[in-house]
Amino acid sequence: MKPYVKLFSSTLFVMGAMLVSLPSAYAARTAEDRAEAQQSKEDMSPQGQYRIAKKEADAAYQEALTNCKKMSKADRTACMKDAKAAHQADLAQAKKEFSSGR
C-alpha cells in the first residue's frame, strides 16, 4: 500500500470516529443545558419552596443512611434512628414554614 493511501485511510478512520461520537456528545450537552435551565426556574411559591425543602431533607436523609451503613451493626441501628428522627423533624419544619404562607 502506498504511504499516502495509508495516511488518507487512517485520516478517514479518525474523522469517522469523531463524527460518530459527536451526536452523543451533543446530546449529553443539550441534556445538561436543559437540566440547568430547569433548575434556574425556581418556583418561589410556598408549595415550590416546600418541594425544594423536602428534596433537600430527603437528600440529607439518604446521605445519612449511607454513612450509617458504613458503621458497625451496634452503631448503625442508633445512627439510622437518629437519621430518621432528623428527617422527620426537617419535614415537619418545612411543612410548618411553608404551609403558613410565610
C-alpha positions as a Markdown table, in Angstrom:
| # | Residue | x | y | z |
|---|---|---|---|---|
| 1 | Met | 0.0 | 0.0 | 0.0 |
| 2 | Lys | 1.3 | 3.4 | -0.9 |
| 3 | Pro | 2.2 | 5.8 | 2.1 |
| 4 | Tyr | -0.3 | 8.5 | 1.0 |
| 5 | Val | -3.1 | 6.0 | 0.7 |
| 6 | Lys | -2.3 | 4.6 | 4.2 |
| 7 | Leu | -2.3 | 8.2 | 5.6 |
| 8 | Phe | -5.5 | 9.0 | 3.9 |
| 9 | Ser | -7.3 | 5.9 | 5.1 |
| 10 | Ser | -6.2 | 6.5 | 8.7 |
| 11 | Thr | -7.3 | 10.1 | 8.5 |
| 12 | Leu | -10.7 | 9.0 | 7.3 |
| 13 | Phe | -11.0 | 6.5 | 10.1 |
| 14 | Val | -10.2 | 9.2 | 12.7 |
| 15 | Met | -12.7 | 11.6 | 11.1 |
| 16 | Gly | -15.3 | 8.9 | 11.0 |
| 17 | Ala | -14.8 | 8.1 | 14.7 |
| 18 | Met | -15.1 | 11.8 | 15.5 |
| 19 | Leu | -18.4 | 12.0 | 13.6 |
| 20 | Val | -19.8 | 9.0 | 15.4 |
| 21 | Ser | -19.0 | 10.4 | 18.8 |
| 22 | Leu | -20.2 | 14.0 | 18.0 |
| 23 | Pro | -24.0 | 13.3 | 18.2 |
| 24 | Ser | -23.7 | 11.6 | 21.6 |
| 25 | Ala | -21.6 | 14.4 | 23.0 |
| 26 | Tyr | -24.0 | 17.0 | 21.6 |
| 27 | Ala | -27.0 | 15.1 | 23.1 |
| 28 | Ala | -25.3 | 15.0 | 26.5 |
| 29 | Arg | -24.5 | 18.7 | 26.3 |
| 30 | Thr | -28.1 | 19.6 | 25.4 |
| 31 | Ala | -29.4 | 17.4 | 28.2 |
| 32 | Glu | -27.1 | 19.3 | 30.7 |
| 33 | Asp | -28.3 | 22.6 | 29.3 |
| 34 | Arg | -32.0 | 21.6 | 29.7 |
| 35 | Ala | -31.3 | 20.5 | 33.3 |
| 36 | Glu | -29.6 | 23.8 | 34.1 |
| 37 | Ala | -32.4 | 25.8 | 32.6 |
| 38 | Gln | -35.0 | 23.8 | 34.6 |
| 39 | Gln | -33.1 | 24.4 | 37.8 |
| 40 | Ser | -32.8 | 28.1 | 37.2 |
| 41 | Lys | -36.6 | 28.4 | 37.0 |
| 42 | Glu | -37.2 | 28.2 | 40.7 |
| 43 | Asp | -40.7 | 28.1 | 42.0 |
| 44 | Met | -40.8 | 30.7 | 44.7 |
| 45 | Ser | -44.4 | 29.9 | 45.7 |
| 46 | Pro | -44.8 | 28.3 | 49.2 |
| 47 | Gln | -45.6 | 25.0 | 47.5 |
| 48 | Gly | -42.4 | 25.3 | 45.4 |
| 49 | Gln | -40.3 | 26.2 | 48.4 |
| 50 | Tyr | -41.8 | 23.2 | 50.3 |
| 51 | Arg | -40.9 | 20.9 | 47.5 |
| 52 | Ile | -37.3 | 22.2 | 47.5 |
| 53 | Ala | -37.0 | 21.8 | 51.3 |
| 54 | Lys | -38.5 | 18.3 | 51.0 |
| 55 | Lys | -36.0 | 17.3 | 48.3 |
| 56 | Glu | -33.1 | 18.7 | 50.5 |
| 57 | Ala | -34.4 | 16.8 | 53.5 |
| 58 | Asp | -34.7 | 13.6 | 51.5 |
| 59 | Ala | -31.2 | 14.0 | 50.1 |
| 60 | Ala | -29.8 | 14.6 | 53.6 |
| 61 | Tyr | -31.6 | 11.6 | 54.9 |
| 62 | Gln | -30.2 | 9.4 | 52.1 |
| 63 | Glu | -26.7 | 10.7 | 52.8 |
| 64 | Ala | -27.1 | 10.0 | 56.5 |
| 65 | Leu | -28.3 | 6.4 | 55.8 |
| 66 | Thr | -25.3 | 5.9 | 53.5 |
| 67 | Asn | -23.0 | 7.0 | 56.3 |
| 68 | Cys | -24.8 | 4.8 | 58.8 |
| 69 | Lys | -24.4 | 1.7 | 56.6 |
| 70 | Lys | -20.6 | 2.1 | 57.0 |
| 71 | Met | -20.8 | 1.7 | 60.7 |
| 72 | Ser | -20.7 | -1.4 | 62.9 |
| 73 | Lys | -24.1 | -3.1 | 63.5 |
| 74 | Ala | -24.4 | -1.8 | 67.0 |
| 75 | Asp | -23.8 | 1.8 | 66.0 |
| 76 | Arg | -25.8 | 1.5 | 62.8 |
| 77 | Thr | -29.1 | 1.0 | 64.5 |
| 78 | Ala | -28.8 | 4.1 | 66.6 |
| 79 | Cys | -27.5 | 6.1 | 63.6 |
| 80 | Met | -30.4 | 5.1 | 61.5 |
| 81 | Lys | -32.9 | 6.0 | 64.2 |
| 82 | Asp | -31.2 | 9.4 | 64.6 |
| 83 | Ala | -31.3 | 9.9 | 60.8 |
| 84 | Lys | -35.0 | 9.1 | 60.6 |
| 85 | Ala | -35.8 | 11.4 | 63.5 |
| 86 | Ala | -33.8 | 14.2 | 61.9 |
| 87 | His | -35.6 | 13.6 | 58.6 |
| 88 | Gln | -39.0 | 13.7 | 60.2 |
| 89 | Ala | -38.0 | 16.9 | 62.1 |
| 90 | Asp | -36.8 | 18.5 | 58.8 |
| 91 | Leu | -40.0 | 17.6 | 57.0 |
| 92 | Ala | -42.1 | 19.0 | 59.9 |
| 93 | Gln | -40.1 | 22.2 | 59.9 |
| 94 | Ala | -40.6 | 22.6 | 56.2 |
| 95 | Lys | -44.3 | 21.9 | 56.5 |
| 96 | Lys | -44.6 | 24.5 | 59.3 |
| 97 | Glu | -42.6 | 27.1 | 57.4 |
| 98 | Phe | -44.2 | 26.9 | 54.0 |
| 99 | Ser | -47.8 | 25.9 | 54.9 |
| 100 | Ser | -48.2 | 29.2 | 56.8 |
| 101 | Gly | -47.6 | 31.2 | 53.7 |
| 102 | Arg | -44.5 | 32.8 | 55.2 |
